[in-house]
Amino acid sequence: MDTILINVDDKSSVKLFMELAKKLHFKARVLSEEQKEDWALLSMMDERSNEPGLPVDSTLEILGKIK
């Protein structure tokens, strides 16, 4: 299964994409701000996990700069 993230600027666009997904029989949902932050942090951690010898302090410093 593949996942697509679509960022929109207004509620009418959200409604349009949700209706389109429903008509195409796709599963769709709107993410809360908290869920978007969690996804971003996990993505960053996943990208950095492949780097050899990455100190934990470095990752925590980067995460601290996000807010």
CHARMM-style PDB file with segment names, atoms N, HN, CA, C and O in Angstrom:
ATOM      1  N   MET     1       0.843  -1.172   0.000  1.00  0.00      PROA
ATOM      2  CA  MET     1       0.000   0.000   0.000  1.00  0.00      PROA
ATOM      3  C   MET     1       0.891   1.239   0.000  1.00  0.00      PROA
ATOM      4  O   MET     1       1.915   1.265   0.683  1.00  0.00      PROA
ATOM      5  N   ASP     2       0.518   2.243  -0.746  1.00  0.00      PROA
ATOM      6  HN  ASP     2      -0.314   2.222  -1.301  1.00  0.00      PROA
ATOM      7  CA  ASP     2       1.220   3.519  -0.798  1.00  0.00      PROA
ATOM      8  C   ASP     2       0.400   4.580  -0.090  1.00  0.00      PROA
ATOM      9  O   ASP     2      -0.818   4.462   0.038  1.00  0.00      PROA
ATOM     10  N   THR     3       1.079   5.609   0.362  1.00  0.00      PROA
ATOM     11  HN  THR     3       2.068   5.705   0.258  1.00  0.00      PROA
ATOM     12  CA  THR     3       0.431   6.703   1.075  1.00  0.00      PROA
ATOM     13  C   THR     3       0.759   8.015   0.381  1.00  0.00      PROA
ATOM     14  O   THR     3       1.885   8.243  -0.061  1.00  0.00      PROA
ATOM     15  N   ILE     4      -0.247   8.868   0.296  1.00  0.00      PROA
ATOM     16  HN  ILE     4      -1.162   8.683   0.655  1.00  0.00      PROA
ATOM     17  CA  ILE     4      -0.071  10.194  -0.295  1.00  0.00      PROA
ATOM     18  C   ILE     4      -0.480  11.226   0.751  1.00  0.00      PROA
ATOM     19  O   ILE     4      -1.532  11.101   1.378  1.00  0.00      PROA
ATOM     20  N   LEU     5       0.356  12.243   0.935  1.00  0.00      PROA
ATOM     21  HN  LEU     5       1.211  12.344   0.426  1.00  0.00      PROA
ATOM     22  CA  LEU     5       0.007  13.362   1.799  1.00  0.00      PROA
ATOM     23  C   LEU     5      -0.262  14.564   0.914  1.00  0.00      PROA
ATOM     24  O   LEU     5       0.527  14.884   0.025  1.00  0.00      PROA
ATOM     25  N   ILE     6      -1.381  15.227   1.163  1.00  0.00      PROA
ATOM     26  HN  ILE     6      -2.022  14.967   1.886  1.00  0.00      PROA
ATOM     27  CA  ILE     6      -1.745  16.409   0.389  1.00  0.00      PROA
ATOM     28  C   ILE     6      -1.996  17.543   1.374  1.00  0.00      PROA
ATOM     29  O   ILE     6      -2.857  17.432   2.247  1.00  0.00      PROA
ATOM     30  N   ASN     7      -1.257  18.620   1.238  1.00  0.00      PROA
ATOM     31  HN  ASN     7      -0.557  18.711   0.529  1.00  0.00      PROA
ATOM     32  CA  ASN     7      -1.458  19.800   2.079  1.00  0.00      PROA
ATOM     33  C   ASN     7      -2.362  20.775   1.344  1.00  0.00      PROA
ATOM     34  O   ASN     7      -2.120  21.111   0.185  1.00  0.00      PROA
ATOM     35  N   VAL     8      -3.399  21.223   2.025  1.00  0.00      PROA
ATOM     36  HN  VAL     8      -3.595  20.951   2.967  1.00  0.00      PROA
ATOM     37  CA  VAL     8      -4.317  22.196   1.434  1.00  0.00      PROA
ATOM     38  C   VAL     8      -4.427  23.409   2.345  1.00  0.00      PROA
ATOM     39  O   VAL     8      -4.104  23.344   3.531  1.00  0.00      PROA
ATOM     40  N   ASP     9      -4.889  24.522   1.772  1.00  0.00      PROA
ATOM     41  HN  ASP     9      -5.152  24.575   0.809  1.00  0.00      PROA
ATOM     42  CA  ASP     9      -4.935  25.774   2.514  1.00  0.00      PROA
ATOM     43  C   ASP     9      -6.305  26.104   3.113  1.00  0.00      PROA
ATOM     44  O   ASP     9      -6.402  26.950   4.002  1.00  0.00      PROA
ATOM     45  N   ASP    10      -7.352  25.450   2.638  1.00  0.00      PROA
ATOM     46  HN  ASP    10      -7.274  24.763   1.916  1.00  0.00      PROA
ATOM     47  CA  ASP    10      -8.669  25.809   3.144  1.00  0.00      PROA
ATOM     48  C   ASP    10      -9.574  24.582   3.263  1.00  0.00      PROA
ATOM     49  O   ASP    10      -9.312  23.527   2.686  1.00  0.00      PROA
ATOM     50  N   LYS    11     -10.633  24.759   4.024  1.00  0.00      PROA
ATOM     51  HN  LYS    11     -10.847  25.616   4.493  1.00  0.00      PROA
ATOM     52  CA  LYS    11     -11.545  23.644   4.302  1.00  0.00      PROA
ATOM     53  C   LYS    11     -12.294  23.165   3.062  1.00  0.00      PROA
ATOM     54  O   LYS    11     -12.658  21.991   2.986  1.00  0.00      PROA
ATOM     55  N   SER    12     -12.530  24.036   2.099  1.00  0.00      PROA
ATOM     56  HN  SER    12     -12.234  24.989   2.161  1.00  0.00      PROA
ATOM     57  CA  SER    12     -13.231  23.606   0.888  1.00  0.00      PROA
ATOM     58  C   SER    12     -12.365  22.633   0.087  1.00  0.00      PROA
ATOM     59  O   SER    12     -12.885  21.706  -0.534  1.00  0.00      PROA
ATOM     60  N   SER    13     -11.058  22.840   0.100  1.00  0.00      PROA
ATOM     61  HN  SER    13     -10.636  23.593   0.605  1.00  0.00      PROA
ATOM     62  CA  SER    13     -10.159  21.909  -0.581  1.00  0.00      PROA
ATOM     63  C   SER    13     -10.125  20.568   0.141  1.00  0.00      PROA
ATOM     64  O   SER    13     -10.077  19.515  -0.494  1.00  0.00      PROA
ATOM     65  N   VAL    14     -10.151  20.613   1.468  1.00  0.00      PROA
ATOM     66  HN  VAL    14     -10.189  21.468   1.983  1.00  0.00      PROA
ATOM     67  CA  VAL    14     -10.202  19.371   2.246  1.00  0.00      PROA
ATOM     68  C   VAL    14     -11.446  18.586   1.855  1.00  0.00      PROA
ATOM     69  O   VAL    14     -11.380  17.382   1.605  1.00  0.00      PROA
ATOM     70  N   LYS    15     -12.568  19.271   1.805  1.00  0.00      PROA
ATOM     71  HN  LYS    15     -12.621  20.249   2.008  1.00  0.00      PROA
ATOM     72  CA  LYS    15     -13.835  18.625   1.454  1.00  0.00      PROA
ATOM     73  C   LYS    15     -13.763  18.010   0.059  1.00  0.00      PROA
ATOM     74  O   LYS    15     -14.215  16.884  -0.151  1.00  0.00      PROA
ATOM     75  N   LEU    16     -13.198  18.744  -0.888  1.00  0.00      PROA
ATOM     76  HN  LEU    16     -12.831  19.658  -0.718  1.00  0.00      PROA
ATOM     77  CA  LEU    16     -13.076  18.258  -2.258  1.00  0.00      PROA
ATOM     78  C   LEU    16     -12.260  16.973  -2.324  1.00  0.00      PROA
ATOM     79  O   LEU    16     -12.684  15.999  -2.946  1.00  0.00      PROA
ATOM     80  N   PHE    17     -11.087  16.966  -1.684  1.00  0.00      PROA
ATOM     81  HN  PHE    17     -10.742  17.758  -1.179  1.00  0.00      PROA
ATOM     82  CA  PHE    17     -10.235  15.784  -1.718  1.00  0.00      PROA
ATOM     83  C   PHE    17     -10.857  14.604  -0.968  1.00  0.00      PROA
ATOM     84  O   PHE    17     -10.709  13.456  -1.386  1.00  0.00      PROA
ATOM     85  N   MET    18     -11.538  14.877   0.112  1.00  0.00      PROA
ATOM     86  HN  MET    18     -11.659  15.810   0.452  1.00  0.00      PROA
ATOM     87  CA  MET    18     -12.186  13.792   0.864  1.00  0.00      PROA
ATOM     88  C   MET    18     -13.316  13.163   0.037  1.00  0.00      PROA
ATOM     89  O   MET    18     -13.480  11.943   0.030  1.00  0.00      PROA
ATOM     90  N   GLU    19     -14.089  13.999  -0.654  1.00  0.00      PROA
ATOM     91  HN  GLU    19     -13.956  14.990  -0.649  1.00  0.00      PROA
ATOM     92  CA  GLU    19     -15.153  13.484  -1.513  1.00  0.00      PROA
ATOM     93  C   GLU    19     -14.584  12.677  -2.674  1.00  0.00      PROA
ATOM     94  O   GLU    19     -15.119  11.628  -3.030  1.00  0.00      PROA
ATOM     95  N   LEU    20     -13.504  13.167  -3.257  1.00  0.00      PROA
ATOM     96  HN  LEU    20     -13.069  14.019  -2.967  1.00  0.00      PROA
ATOM     97  CA  LEU    20     -12.853  12.452  -4.355  1.00  0.00      PROA
ATOM     98  C   LEU    20     -12.340  11.090  -3.887  1.00  0.00      PROA
ATOM     99  O   LEU    20     -12.533  10.082  -4.567  1.00  0.00      PROA
ATOM    100  N   ALA    21     -11.697  11.064  -2.742  1.00  0.00      PROA
ATOM    101  HN  ALA    21     -11.540  11.882  -2.189  1.00  0.00      PROA
ATOM    102  CA  ALA    21     -11.190   9.796  -2.200  1.00  0.00      PROA
ATOM    103  C   ALA    21     -12.337   8.815  -1.960  1.00  0.00      PROA
ATOM    104  O   ALA    21     -12.218   7.625  -2.253  1.00  0.00      PROA
ATOM    105  N   LYS    22     -13.435   9.318  -1.431  1.00  0.00      PROA
ATOM    106  HN  LYS    22     -13.532  10.284  -1.193  1.00  0.00      PROA
ATOM    107  CA  LYS    22     -14.593   8.459  -1.168  1.00  0.00      PROA
ATOM    108  C   LYS    22     -15.142   7.877  -2.474  1.00  0.00      PROA
ATOM    109  O   LYS    22     -15.452   6.688  -2.541  1.00  0.00      PROA
ATOM    110  N   LYS    23     -15.261   8.705  -3.502  1.00  0.00      PROA
ATOM    111  HN  LYS    23     -15.009   9.672  -3.448  1.00  0.00      PROA
ATOM    112  CA  LYS    23     -15.780   8.238  -4.798  1.00  0.00      PROA
ATOM    113  C   LYS    23     -14.857   7.210  -5.439  1.00  0.00      PROA
ATOM    114  O   LYS    23     -15.313   6.317  -6.154  1.00  0.00      PROA
ATOM    115  N   LEU    24     -13.547   7.340  -5.180  1.00  0.00      PROA
ATOM    116  HN  LEU    24     -13.176   8.065  -4.600  1.00  0.00      PROA
ATOM    117  CA  LEU    24     -12.578   6.401  -5.743  1.00  0.00      PROA
ATOM    118  C   LEU    24     -12.354   5.187  -4.837  1.00  0.00      PROA
ATOM    119  O   LEU    24     -11.520   4.330  -5.128  1.00  0.00      PROA
ATOM    120  N   HSD    25     -13.105   5.127  -3.742  1.00  0.00      PROA
ATOM    121  HN  HSD    25     -13.782   5.824  -3.506  1.00  0.00      PROA
ATOM    122  CA  HSD    25     -13.031   4.025  -2.776  1.00  0.00      PROA
ATOM    123  C   HSD    25     -11.651   3.926  -2.134  1.00  0.00      PROA
ATOM    124  O   HSD    25     -11.138   2.832  -1.898  1.00  0.00      PROA
ATOM    125  N   PHE    26     -11.052   5.103  -1.852  1.00  0.00      PROA
ATOM    126  HN  PHE    26     -11.469   5.991  -2.044  1.00  0.00      PROA
ATOM    127  CA  PHE    26      -9.788   5.169  -1.136  1.00  0.00      PROA
ATOM    128  C   PHE    26     -10.060   5.525   0.313  1.00  0.00      PROA
ATOM    129  O   PHE    26     -11.038   6.203   0.630  1.00  0.00      PROA
ATOM    130  N   LYS    27      -9.204   5.068   1.167  1.00  0.00      PROA
ATOM    131  HN  LYS    27      -8.410   4.517   0.910  1.00  0.00      PROA
ATOM    132  CA  LYS    27      -9.295   5.411   2.573  1.00  0.00      PROA
ATOM    133  C   LYS    27      -8.589   6.758   2.762  1.00  0.00      PROA
ATOM    134  O   LYS    27      -7.442   6.910   2.342  1.00  0.00      PROA
ATOM    135  N   ALA    28      -9.243   7.723   3.378  1.00  0.00      PROA
ATOM    136  HN  ALA    28     -10.175   7.600   3.720  1.00  0.00      PROA
ATOM    137  CA  ALA    28      -8.656   9.050   3.567  1.00  0.00      PROA
ATOM    138  C   ALA    28      -9.043   9.585   4.931  1.00  0.00      PROA
ATOM    139  O   ALA    28     -10.105   9.261   5.464  1.00  0.00      PROA
ATOM    140  N   ARG    29      -8.168  10.410   5.490  1.00  0.00      PROA
ATOM    141  HN  ARG    29      -7.306  10.674   5.057  1.00  0.00      PROA
ATOM    142  CA  ARG    29      -8.492  11.071   6.755  1.00  0.00      PROA
ATOM    143  C   ARG    29      -7.681  12.339   6.873  1.00  0.00      PROA
ATOM    144  O   ARG    29      -6.648  12.493   6.221  1.00  0.00      PROA
ATOM    145  N   VAL    30      -8.146  13.233   7.694  1.00  0.00      PROA
ATOM    146  HN  VAL    30      -8.985  13.108   8.223  1.00  0.00      PROA
ATOM    147  CA  VAL    30      -7.478  14.506   7.946  1.00  0.00      PROA
ATOM    148  C   VAL    30      -6.637  14.323   9.212  1.00  0.00      PROA
ATOM    149  O   VAL    30      -7.131  13.840  10.230  1.00  0.00      PROA
ATOM    150  N   LEU    31      -5.372  14.711   9.136  1.00  0.00      PROA
ATOM    151  HN  LEU    31      -4.971  15.103   8.309  1.00  0.00      PROA
ATOM    152  CA  LEU    31      -4.478  14.588  10.282  1.00  0.00      PROA
ATOM    153  C   LEU    31      -4.563  15.834  11.160  1.00  0.00      PROA
ATOM    154  O   LEU    31      -4.676  16.955  10.664  1.00  0.00      PROA
ATOM    155  N   SER    32      -4.506  15.615  12.464  1.00  0.00      PROA
ATOM    156  HN  SER    32      -4.414  14.704  12.866  1.00  0.00      PROA
ATOM    157  CA  SER    32      -4.461  16.742  13.398  1.00  0.00      PROA
ATOM    158  C   SER    32      -3.054  17.346  13.370  1.00  0.00      PROA
ATOM    159  O   SER    32      -2.128  16.746  12.823  1.00  0.00      PROA
ATOM    160  N   GLU    33      -2.901  18.509  13.948  1.00  0.00      PROA
ATOM    161  HN  GLU    33      -3.652  18.996  14.393  1.00  0.00      PROA
ATOM    162  CA  GLU    33      -1.582  19.148  14.013  1.00  0.00      PROA
ATOM    163  C   GLU    33      -0.587  18.243  14.740  1.00  0.00      PROA
ATOM    164  O   GLU    33       0.570  18.124  14.336  1.00  0.00      PROA
ATOM    165  N   GLU    34      -1.048  17.615  15.805  1.00  0.00      PROA
ATOM    166  HN  GLU    34      -1.987  17.712  16.133  1.00  0.00      PROA
ATOM    167  CA  GLU    34      -0.189  16.708  16.574  1.00  0.00      PROA
ATOM    168  C   GLU    34       0.269  15.516  15.729  1.00  0.00      PROA
ATOM    169  O   GLU    34       1.434  15.123  15.785  1.00  0.00      PROA
ATOM    170  N   GLN    35      -0.639  14.950  14.957  1.00  0.00      PROA
ATOM    171  HN  GLN    35      -1.586  15.269  14.911  1.00  0.00      PROA
ATOM    172  CA  GLN    35      -0.298  13.819  14.099  1.00  0.00      PROA
ATOM    173  C   GLN    35       0.698  14.227  13.017  1.00  0.00      PROA
ATOM    174  O   GLN    35       1.590  13.452  12.670  1.00  0.00      PROA
ATOM    175  N   LYS    36       0.551  15.443  12.481  1.00  0.00      PROA
ATOM    176  HN  LYS    36      -0.173  16.073  12.763  1.00  0.00      PROA
ATOM    177  CA  LYS    36       1.500  15.924  11.467  1.00  0.00      PROA
ATOM    178  C   LYS    36       2.889  16.098  12.069  1.00  0.00      PROA
ATOM    179  O   LYS    36       3.887  15.752  11.437  1.00  0.00      PROA
ATOM    180  N   GLU    37       2.961  16.631  13.285  1.00  0.00      PROA
ATOM    181  HN  GLU    37       2.151  16.913  13.799  1.00  0.00      PROA
ATOM    182  CA  GLU    37       4.253  16.788  13.954  1.00  0.00      PROA
ATOM    183  C   GLU    37       4.892  15.429  14.213  1.00  0.00      PROA
ATOM    184  O   GLU    37       6.091  15.253  13.994  1.00  0.00      PROA
ATOM    185  N   ASP    38       4.094  14.466  14.679  1.00  0.00      PROA
ATOM    186  HN  ASP    38       3.120  14.610  14.857  1.00  0.00      PROA
ATOM    187  CA  ASP    38       4.607  13.122  14.934  1.00  0.00      PROA
ATOM    188  C   ASP    38       5.161  12.505  13.654  1.00  0.00      PROA
ATOM    189  O   ASP    38       6.236  11.905  13.661  1.00  0.00      PROA
ATOM    190  N   TRP    39       4.427  12.656  12.564  1.00  0.00      PROA
ATOM    191  HN  TRP    39       3.554  13.144  12.559  1.00  0.00      PROA
ATOM    192  CA  TRP    39       4.876  12.102  11.284  1.00  0.00      PROA
ATOM    193  C   TRP    39       6.198  12.728  10.859  1.00  0.00      PROA
ATOM    194  O   TRP    39       7.101  12.028  10.401  1.00  0.00      PROA
ATOM    195  N   ALA    40       6.309  14.037  11.009  1.00  0.00      PROA
ATOM    196  HN  ALA    40       5.575  14.605  11.381  1.00  0.00      PROA
ATOM    197  CA  ALA    40       7.534  14.734  10.614  1.00  0.00      PROA
ATOM    198  C   ALA    40       8.722  14.273  11.454  1.00  0.00      PROA
ATOM    199  O   ALA    40       9.808  14.044  10.922  1.00  0.00      PROA
ATOM    200  N   LEU    41       8.519  14.137  12.764  1.00  0.00      PROA
ATOM    201  HN  LEU    41       7.636  14.324  13.196  1.00  0.00      PROA
ATOM    202  CA  LEU    41       9.598  13.681  13.637  1.00  0.00      PROA
ATOM    203  C   LEU    41      10.024  12.257  13.294  1.00  0.00      PROA
ATOM    204  O   LEU    41      11.218  11.961  13.234  1.00  0.00      PROA
ATOM    205  N   LEU    42       9.068  11.393  13.073  1.00  0.00      PROA
ATOM    206  HN  LEU    42       8.099  11.634  13.122  1.00  0.00      PROA
ATOM    207  CA  LEU    42       9.395  10.012  12.717  1.00  0.00      PROA
ATOM    208  C   LEU    42      10.122   9.941  11.384  1.00  0.00      PROA
ATOM    209  O   LEU    42      11.044   9.142  11.221  1.00  0.00      PROA
ATOM    210  N   SER    43       9.718  10.762  10.439  1.00  0.00      PROA
ATOM    211  HN  SER    43       8.968  11.410  10.571  1.00  0.00      PROA
ATOM    212  CA  SER    43      10.386  10.784   9.134  1.00  0.00      PROA
ATOM    213  C   SER    43      11.834  11.236   9.284  1.00  0.00      PROA
ATOM    214  O   SER    43      12.738  10.651   8.686  1.00  0.00      PROA
ATOM    215  N   MET    44      12.051  12.277  10.082  1.00  0.00      PROA
ATOM    216  HN  MET    44      11.317  12.752  10.568  1.00  0.00      PROA
ATOM    217  CA  MET    44      13.402  12.772  10.297  1.00  0.00      PROA
ATOM    218  C   MET    44      14.254  11.710  10.989  1.00  0.00      PROA
ATOM    219  O   MET    44      15.398  11.479  10.598  1.00  0.00      PROA
ATOM    220  N   MET    45      13.708  11.072  12.000  1.00  0.00      PROA
ATOM    221  HN  MET    45      12.778  11.259  12.318  1.00  0.00      PROA
ATOM    222  CA  MET    45      14.445  10.049  12.723  1.00  0.00      PROA
ATOM    223  C   MET    45      14.773   8.871  11.812  1.00  0.00      PROA
ATOM    224  O   MET    45      15.858   8.296  11.901  1.00  0.00      PROA
ATOM    225  N   ASP    46      13.850   8.517  10.951  1.00  0.00      PROA
ATOM    226  HN  ASP    46      12.969   8.984  10.879  1.00  0.00      PROA
ATOM    227  CA  ASP    46      14.076   7.407  10.026  1.00  0.00      PROA
ATOM    228  C   ASP    46      15.205   7.735   9.054  1.00  0.00      PROA
ATOM    229  O   ASP    46      16.060   6.891   8.788  1.00  0.00      PROA
ATOM    230  N   GLU    47      15.212   8.954   8.524  1.00  0.00      PROA
ATOM    231  HN  GLU    47      14.517   9.640   8.740  1.00  0.00      PROA
ATOM    232  CA  GLU    47      16.272   9.375   7.603  1.00  0.00      PROA
ATOM    233  C   GLU    47      17.630   9.351   8.281  1.00  0.00      PROA
ATOM    234  O   GLU    47      18.622   8.934   7.682  1.00  0.00      PROA
ATOM    235  N   ARG    48      17.676   9.791   9.511  1.00  0.00      PROA
ATOM    236  HN  ARG    48      16.871  10.130   9.997  1.00  0.00      PROA
ATOM    237  CA  ARG    48      18.947   9.885  10.228  1.00  0.00      PROA
ATOM    238  C   ARG    48      19.402   8.539  10.773  1.00  0.00      PROA
ATOM    239  O   ARG    48      20.580   8.378  11.092  1.00  0.00      PROA
ATOM    240  N   SER    49      18.502   7.568  10.889  1.00  0.00      PROA
ATOM    241  HN  SER    49      17.545   7.699  10.630  1.00  0.00      PROA
ATOM    242  CA  SER    49      18.868   6.276  11.480  1.00  0.00      PROA
ATOM    243  C   SER    49      19.869   5.514  10.625  1.00  0.00      PROA
ATOM    244  O   SER    49      20.569   4.643  11.142  1.00  0.00      PROA
ATOM    245  N   ASN    50      19.957   5.811   9.348  1.00  0.00      PROA
ATOM    246  HN  ASN    50      19.389   6.519   8.928  1.00  0.00      PROA
ATOM    247  CA  ASN    50      20.887   5.120   8.459  1.00  0.00      PROA
ATOM    248  C   ASN    50      22.296   5.699   8.508  1.00  0.00      PROA
ATOM    249  O   ASN    50      23.219   5.128   7.927  1.00  0.00      PROA
ATOM    250  N   GLU    51      22.469   6.810   9.184  1.00  0.00      PROA
ATOM    251  HN  GLU    51      21.719   7.274   9.656  1.00  0.00      PROA
ATOM    252  CA  GLU    51      23.784   7.428   9.274  1.00  0.00      PROA
ATOM    253  C   GLU    51      24.604   6.710  10.347  1.00  0.00      PROA
ATOM    254  O   GLU    51      24.145   6.563  11.480  1.00  0.00      PROA
ATOM    255  N   PRO    52      25.805   6.266  10.002  1.00  0.00      PROA
ATOM    256  CA  PRO    52      26.621   5.543  10.982  1.00  0.00      PROA
ATOM    257  C   PRO    52      27.142   6.465  12.078  1.00  0.00      PROA
ATOM    258  O   PRO    52      27.556   7.594  11.816  1.00  0.00      PROA
ATOM    259  N   GLY    53      27.113   5.973  13.282  1.00  0.00      PROA
ATOM    260  HN  GLY    53      26.777   5.055  13.494  1.00  0.00      PROA
ATOM    261  CA  GLY    53      27.716   6.677  14.401  1.00  0.00      PROA
ATOM    262  C   GLY    53      27.066   7.997  14.767  1.00  0.00      PROA
ATOM    263  O   GLY    53      27.740   8.879  15.299  1.00  0.00      PROA
ATOM    264  N   LEU    54      25.793   8.160  14.504  1.00  0.00      PROA
ATOM    265  HN  LEU    54      25.245   7.443  14.072  1.00  0.00      PROA
ATOM    266  CA  LEU    54      25.110   9.407  14.836  1.00  0.00      PROA
ATOM    267  C   LEU    54      24.867   9.479  16.342  1.00  0.00      PROA
ATOM    268  O   LEU    54      24.165   8.631  16.894  1.00  0.00      PROA
ATOM    269  N   PRO    55      25.433  10.471  17.005  1.00  0.00      PROA
ATOM    270  CA  PRO    55      25.222  10.589  18.449  1.00  0.00      PROA
ATOM    271  C   PRO    55      23.784  10.979  18.778  1.00  0.00      PROA
ATOM    272  O   PRO    55      23.154  11.743  18.048  1.00  0.00      PROA
ATOM    273  N   VAL    56      23.285  10.454  19.865  1.00  0.00      PROA
ATOM    274  HN  VAL    56      23.797   9.833  20.458  1.00  0.00      PROA
ATOM    275  CA  VAL    56      21.917  10.750  20.301  1.00  0.00      PROA
ATOM    276  C   VAL    56      21.765  12.243  20.577  1.00  0.00      PROA
ATOM    277  O   VAL    56      20.725  12.828  20.272  1.00  0.00      PROA
ATOM    278  N   ASP    57      22.798  12.862  21.153  1.00  0.00      PROA
ATOM    279  HN  ASP    57      23.642  12.387  21.400  1.00  0.00      PROA
ATOM    280  CA  ASP    57      22.731  14.297  21.463  1.00  0.00      PROA
ATOM    281  C   ASP    57      22.467  15.133  20.221  1.00  0.00      PROA
ATOM    282  O   ASP    57      21.741  16.125  20.278  1.00  0.00      PROA
ATOM    283  N   SER    58      23.057  14.733  19.095  1.00  0.00      PROA
ATOM    284  HN  SER    58      23.647  13.927  19.048  1.00  0.00      PROA
ATOM    285  CA  SER    58      22.873  15.471  17.845  1.00  0.00      PROA
ATOM    286  C   SER    58      21.417  15.410  17.403  1.00  0.00      PROA
ATOM    287  O   SER    58      20.842  16.424  17.007  1.00  0.00      PROA
ATOM    288  N   THR    59      20.825  14.232  17.469  1.00  0.00      PROA
ATOM    289  HN  THR    59      21.292  13.408  17.791  1.00  0.00      PROA
ATOM    290  CA  THR    59      19.425  14.075  17.072  1.00  0.00      PROA
ATOM    291  C   THR    59      18.518  14.878  17.999  1.00  0.00      PROA
ATOM    292  O   THR    59      17.594  15.546  17.532  1.00  0.00      PROA
ATOM    293  N   LEU    60      18.769  14.822  19.301  1.00  0.00      PROA
ATOM    294  HN  LEU    60      19.519  14.280  19.680  1.00  0.00      PROA
ATOM    295  CA  LEU    60      17.946  15.557  20.255  1.00  0.00      PROA
ATOM    296  C   LEU    60      18.083  17.068  20.044  1.00  0.00      PROA
ATOM    297  O   LEU    60      17.108  17.802  20.206  1.00  0.00      PROA
ATOM    298  N   GLU    61      19.271  17.534  19.688  1.00  0.00      PROA
ATOM    299  HN  GLU    61      20.063  16.937  19.556  1.00  0.00      PROA
ATOM    300  CA  GLU    61      19.479  18.951  19.417  1.00  0.00      PROA
ATOM    301  C   GLU    61      18.652  19.390  18.208  1.00  0.00      PROA
ATOM    302  O   GLU    61      18.037  20.456  18.233  1.00  0.00      PROA
ATOM    303  N   ILE    62      18.634  18.585  17.165  1.00  0.00      PROA
ATOM    304  HN  ILE    62      19.134  17.719  17.144  1.00  0.00      PROA
ATOM    305  CA  ILE    62      17.846  18.899  15.974  1.00  0.00      PROA
ATOM    306  C   ILE    62      16.365  18.918  16.300  1.00  0.00      PROA
ATOM    307  O   ILE    62      15.643  19.814  15.862  1.00  0.00      PROA
ATOM    308  N   LEU    63      15.909  17.943  17.059  1.00  0.00      PROA
ATOM    309  HN  LEU    63      16.496  17.215  17.414  1.00  0.00      PROA
ATOM    310  CA  LEU    63      14.493  17.876  17.437  1.00  0.00      PROA
ATOM    311  C   LEU    63      14.114  19.088  18.294  1.00  0.00      PROA
ATOM    312  O   LEU    63      12.993  19.587  18.193  1.00  0.00      PROA
ATOM    313  N   GLY    64      15.023  19.558  19.121  1.00  0.00      PROA
ATOM    314  HN  GLY    64      15.934  19.153  19.203  1.00  0.00      PROA
ATOM    315  CA  GLY    64      14.760  20.725  19.958  1.00  0.00      PROA
ATOM    316  C   GLY    64      14.594  22.004  19.164  1.00  0.00      PROA
ATOM    317  O   GLY    64      13.934  22.933  19.629  1.00  0.00      PROA
ATOM    318  N   LYS    65      15.176  22.075  17.976  1.00  0.00      PROA
ATOM    319  HN  LYS    65      15.713  21.320  17.598  1.00  0.00      PROA
ATOM    320  CA  LYS    65      15.101  23.272  17.151  1.00  0.00      PROA
ATOM    321  C   LYS    65      13.804  23.354  16.349  1.00  0.00      PROA
ATOM    322  O   LYS    65      13.509  24.397  15.765  1.00  0.00      PROA
ATOM    323  N   ILE    66      13.036  22.287  16.313  1.00  0.00      PROA
ATOM    324  HN  ILE    66      13.276  21.441  16.788  1.00  0.00      PROA
ATOM    325  CA  ILE    66      11.833  22.250  15.490  1.00  0.00      PROA
ATOM    326  C   ILE    66      10.781  23.251  15.962  1.00  0.00      PROA
ATOM    327  O   ILE    66      10.146  23.902  15.132  1.00  0.00      PROA
ATOM    328  N   LYS    67      10.586  23.385  17.238  1.00  0.00      PROA
ATOM    329  HN  LYS    67      11.101  22.856  17.912  1.00  0.00      PROA
ATOM    330  CA  LYS    67       9.549  24.291  17.746  1.00  0.00      PROA
ATOM    331  C   LYS    67      10.011  25.661  17.809  1.00  0.00      PROA
ATOM    332  OT1 LYS    67       9.259  26.548  18.215  1.00  0.00      PROA
TER     333      LYS     67
END
